[in-house]
Amino acid sequence: MSNPFEEFVAEYRDDPVKFVVEVLGAKPLPYQAEFLQAIADGERKMSVRSGHGTGKSTSASWAMLWYVLLRFPNKVVVTAPTSGQLFDALFAELKRWINELPKQLQPMLTVKSDRVELAAAPSEAFISARTSRAETPEALAGVHSENVLLVVDEASGVPEKVFEAAAGSMSGHSATTILLSNPTRSSGTFFESQTRLAGSWWTRRWSCVDSPLVSEEFVDEMRMRYGEDSNAFRIRVLGEFPNADDSAIIPFHLIEGAMKRDIEVTPDMKPVWAIDPARFGSDRTAFCKRVGNVVTEIKSWQGVDLMGTVGRVMAEYEALPMSQRPSEILVDSIGLGGGVVDRLRELGAPVRGVNVSEAPSLGQTYNNLRTELWFKTKAWLEDRSCKLPHNEDLIADLAGIQYSFASSGKMQAESKDSMKRRGLKSPDLADALCLTMASDAVTALSGRSSQWSQPLRRGLKGIA
């Protein structure tokens, strides 16, 4: 008498593409089918760099589901740099495809919050989701079975300590390692797998331009937002690594890393607010709130006069209890900002005007205070202990501004007018964020940023 499950295994064990088509009812694109078949053909080290939305999470979910059902016994471990990336993206996609299994197959799997098990043998066949952090690098360590599948999502952001700890698991003859990522960083294991060590890895690039899953509108929007020659466009659309000679002040991977990081607000720290005022026209008034190492809110508005801006800020200020009010409200006081400073001071707010065109505290290095604040923000991000809210306009602002050297040899941040001539918007949100770095109350800097261990006080107007 035939065994239906044995027939199922015989039919699909060596054909994941057929499994996806006939069992899950999906139709893989040619590059997804090539990826799936490479696993079945015995490729042990696979690395895929891609733009956004090309279907890498879906492809990985198909692979994991096929593997756990058809390669008994097995251990599948999936990881990403943060719990948000892991559980809200890839693991959620995996659960979606489990629900697409035929009804007679679904009882074979037990789905838990961080684990999917084969119901008949939960310790011998499972998918385990583990976050990769530098302080707990054992996410991929000690994984041994007759069949092992290691899936690393957003691999460019995974700390190197995790890969070092995983060396034993990854080197086993029965282990298949899959690295998937937007190529945000030109260093580390993922970069090496696609460049210097590419001869020993199965490597592919999935570009948004070539993928029918990505709309032309998205590509056009990214081109208009960042510029076709920018690193942001290379990474997010083309699936290419950033140019090493790019003159942007803040590398793209630092921005994305801060937006995906899991960091909580320190409850005993007072907020600092910053305002980069505009009046009418295309520029925006930008408003940033920071508590220690966490930017809790950043927003902008247009077409509001200066007193309207003051009214908005004061309404938020007065709605808070005293313990939650900002210790400082920093305002770019050049031009229009002077009126905002005067009125907020008149209303009793703890305002301080900051003239970003004046001399910096590190006068031998930077041409003006604005440039110093931008590089101070870069150092803050490099410390990798801060968090930004996910905001596409903020990404464009931070990634877009470049630097040059003045005739004096000092570093100089690109002006807003220069950015507009390159077809980019004024970086108002980023300027507001950088303005919070002028605060006496919250420096939140350590490590390599220790050159700014003292507050920036040079020539700044005192609090009223």
Buried (B, 14 or more C-beta within 10 A) or exposed (E): EEEEEEEBBEBBBEBBBBBBBEBBEBEBBEBBBBBBBBBBEEBBBBBBBBBBBBBBBBBBBBBBBBBBBBBBEBBBBBBBBBBBBBBEBBBEBBEEBBEBBEEEBEEBBEBEEBBBBBEEEBEBBBBBBBBBBEEEBBBBBEBEBEBBBBBBBBBBBBBEBBBEBBEEBBEBEBBBBBBBBBBBBBEBBBBBBBBEBEEEBBBBBBBBEBBEEBEEEBBEEBBBBBBEEBBBBBBBBBBBBBEEEBEBBBBBBBBBBBBBBEBEBEEEBBBBBBBBBBBEEEBBBBBBBBBBBBBEBBBBEEEBEBEEBBBBBBEBBEEEEEEEBBBBBBBBBBEBBBBBBBBBBEBEBBBBBBBBEBBBBBEEBBBBBBBBBBBBBBBBBBBBBBBBBEBEBBBBBBBBBBBEEEEEEBBBBBEBEEBEEEEBBBBBBBBBBBBBBBBBBBBBBEEEBEEBEEBBEBEBBEBB
